[in-house]
């Protein structure tokens, strides 16, 4: 099969916009700054590379892997929602739940790669996109999003200087509430699916 003939600019743009909205790396800037405020250095390349691996892997074998552990996508989404909920509480109430007690660079993986970038919402979205678009177009959309993620993470200090400490503080509270709303929506939507399945 000629894969180049399957390339569709329309599908790439559509998939890119959907993933960009779900990942919302720009909205995660306050969370990333909060991680760095704890004295933890975020490795932009490592975060982008790991996110790429996770997203591409889940695109092809996600449902199979979850099936091996007898976990469905909805259960996975509920678990991710709980992690996002904790992150939101940290931002809104100024408490610390994610302790910096892991090895150097671990904050790049949790909570940055999961659940902020390659979280339950993003992974479940990939499953939905797989049913609508050609896999090659989804792959290209993922790659474009990874490039955006890398740029944002690399230039995070510039973004901080633009907004200033006061602006970042306000953004942290605002996006904390937004993250809380996202977690509640993700939780209730997928919990209702699980309840219906049990019924």
C-alpha positions as CSV (number, residue, x, y, z in Angstrom):
1,X,0.0,0.0,0.0
2,X,1.2,3.5,-0.9
3,X,1.3,5.3,2.4
4,X,2.0,8.7,0.8
5,X,-1.3,8.5,-1.0
6,X,-3.0,8.2,2.4
7,X,-1.6,11.6,3.6
8,X,-4.4,14.1,4.0
9,X,-3.7,17.7,5.0
10,X,-7.2,18.1,6.2
11,X,-7.0,15.0,8.4
12,X,-3.6,16.0,9.8
13,X,-4.8,19.5,10.7
14,X,-8.0,18.1,12.3
15,X,-6.2,15.5,14.3
16,X,-3.5,18.0,15.3
17,X,-6.1,20.5,16.6
18,X,-8.0,17.9,18.5
19,X,-4.8,16.6,20.2
20,X,-3.5,20.1,20.8
21,X,-6.8,21.1,22.6
22,X,-6.7,17.9,24.7
23,X,-3.0,18.1,25.6
24,X,-3.2,21.8,26.2
25,X,0.5,22.3,26.8
26,X,0.1,26.1,26.9
27,X,-2.5,25.7,29.7
28,X,-0.1,23.5,31.6
29,X,2.5,26.2,31.8
30,X,1.6,27.2,35.4
31,X,1.9,23.5,36.4
32,X,5.3,23.2,34.8
33,X,6.5,26.5,36.5
34,X,5.2,25.1,39.8
35,X,7.3,22.0,39.3
36,X,10.4,24.1,38.6
37,X,9.6,26.3,41.6
38,X,10.3,23.2,43.7
39,X,13.8,23.1,42.4
40,X,13.1,20.4,39.9
41,X,14.6,20.8,36.4
42,X,12.3,19.7,33.6
43,X,14.2,18.1,30.7
44,X,12.4,19.4,27.6
45,X,13.9,16.8,25.2
46,X,13.3,13.9,27.5
47,X,9.7,15.0,28.2
48,X,9.0,15.4,24.4
49,X,10.7,12.1,23.5
50,X,8.9,10.1,26.2
51,X,5.6,11.6,25.3
52,X,6.2,10.7,21.7
53,X,7.0,7.1,22.6
54,X,3.9,6.8,24.9
55,X,1.5,8.3,22.4
56,X,2.7,6.3,19.4
57,X,2.8,3.1,21.4
58,X,-0.7,3.6,22.7
59,X,-2.0,4.4,19.2
60,X,-1.0,0.9,18.1
61,X,-1.1,-1.3,21.2
62,X,-2.9,0.7,23.9
63,X,-6.2,-1.2,24.0
64,X,-4.3,-4.5,23.8
65,X,-2.0,-3.6,26.7
66,X,-4.9,-2.4,28.9
67,X,-6.8,-5.6,27.9
68,X,-3.9,-7.7,29.2
69,X,-4.4,-6.2,32.7
70,X,-8.2,-6.5,32.3
71,X,-8.4,-2.7,32.3
72,X,-10.7,-0.9,29.9
73,X,-10.2,2.6,28.6
74,X,-12.9,4.1,30.9
75,X,-11.2,2.7,34.0
76,X,-7.9,4.1,32.7
77,X,-9.5,7.5,32.2
78,X,-11.0,7.5,35.7
79,X,-7.5,6.8,37.2
80,X,-6.0,9.7,35.1
81,X,-8.8,12.0,36.3
82,X,-7.9,11.4,39.9
83,X,-4.2,12.3,39.2
84,X,-5.3,15.5,37.4
85,X,-7.6,16.3,40.4
86,X,-4.7,16.1,42.8
87,X,-2.6,18.4,40.6
88,X,-5.5,20.9,40.5
89,X,-5.7,20.9,44.3
90,X,-2.0,21.6,44.5
91,X,-2.4,24.6,42.2
92,X,-5.5,26.0,43.8
93,X,-4.8,25.5,47.5
94,X,-1.0,25.7,47.5
95,X,-0.5,22.3,49.0
96,X,2.2,19.7,48.0
97,X,1.1,16.2,47.2
98,X,3.6,15.2,44.6
99,X,6.7,15.0,46.8
100,X,10.1,15.5,45.2
101,X,11.4,12.2,46.6
102,X,12.1,10.4,43.3
103,X,15.3,10.1,41.4
104,X,16.6,13.2,39.5
105,X,14.4,13.9,36.4
106,X,11.5,11.8,37.7
107,X,9.2,14.9,37.7
108,X,9.7,15.0,33.9
109,X,7.8,11.7,33.8
110,X,5.2,12.2,36.6
111,X,3.3,14.5,36.5
112,X,4.6,16.1,33.2
113,X,4.5,13.3,30.7
114,X,1.7,11.5,32.6
115,X,-1.0,12.8,33.1
116,X,-0.4,16.3,31.7
117,X,0.8,15.5,28.2
118,X,0.1,11.8,27.6
119,X,-2.7,11.5,30.1
120,X,-5.9,9.5,30.0
121,X,-7.7,12.2,28.0
122,X,-5.1,12.2,25.3
123,X,-4.8,8.5,25.2
124,X,-8.6,7.9,24.9
125,X,-8.7,10.6,22.3
126,X,-6.1,8.7,20.2
127,X,-8.4,5.6,20.3
128,X,-11.3,7.8,19.0
129,X,-9.1,9.3,16.2
130,X,-7.9,5.8,15.1
131,X,-11.6,5.1,14.2
132,X,-11.9,8.3,12.1
133,X,-8.5,9.0,10.5
134,X,-5.8,7.1,8.7
135,X,-3.0,6.1,11.1
136,X,-0.3,7.9,9.2
137,X,-2.1,11.2,9.5
138,X,-2.6,10.7,13.2
139,X,1.2,10.0,13.5
140,X,2.0,13.2,11.8
141,X,-0.4,15.1,14.0
142,X,1.2,13.6,17.1
143,X,4.7,14.6,15.8
144,X,3.6,18.2,15.2
145,X,2.2,18.4,18.7
146,X,5.5,17.0,20.1
147,X,7.4,19.8,18.3
148,X,5.1,22.4,19.9
149,X,5.5,20.7,23.4
150,X,9.3,20.8,23.0
151,X,9.3,24.5,22.1
152,X,7.1,25.5,25.0
153,X,9.2,23.5,27.5
154,X,12.4,24.9,26.1
155,X,11.1,28.5,26.3
156,X,9.3,28.2,29.6
157,X,11.6,30.8,31.3
158,X,10.7,33.3,28.6
159,X,7.0,32.8,29.2
160,X,7.6,33.2,32.9
161,X,9.4,36.6,32.3
162,X,6.6,37.8,30.1
163,X,3.9,37.2,32.7
164,X,6.0,37.9,35.8
165,X,5.6,36.3,39.2
166,X,2.2,37.9,39.8
167,X,0.8,36.9,36.4
168,X,2.1,33.3,36.9
169,X,0.5,33.1,40.3
170,X,-2.9,34.2,38.9
171,X,-2.5,31.8,35.9
172,X,-1.7,29.0,38.3
173,X,-5.0,29.6,40.2
174,X,-7.1,30.0,37.0
175,X,-5.7,26.9,35.3
176,X,-5.9,25.0,38.6
177,X,-9.7,25.5,38.5
178,X,-9.8,24.6,34.8
179,X,-7.8,21.4,35.5
180,X,-10.2,20.6,38.3
181,X,-13.1,21.0,36.0
182,X,-11.4,18.8,33.4
183,X,-10.8,16.1,36.0
184,X,-14.4,16.2,37.2
185,X,-15.7,15.9,33.6
186,X,-13.3,13.1,32.7
187,X,-14.2,11.3,36.0
188,X,-18.0,11.6,35.7
189,X,-18.1,10.8,32.0
190,X,-16.1,7.6,32.3
191,X,-17.6,6.6,35.6
192,X,-21.1,6.8,34.1
193,X,-19.8,4.5,31.2
194,X,-18.5,2.0,33.8
195,X,-21.8,2.1,35.8
196,X,-23.8,1.5,32.6
197,X,-21.5,-1.4,31.7
198,X,-22.0,-3.0,35.2
199,X,-25.8,-2.5,34.9
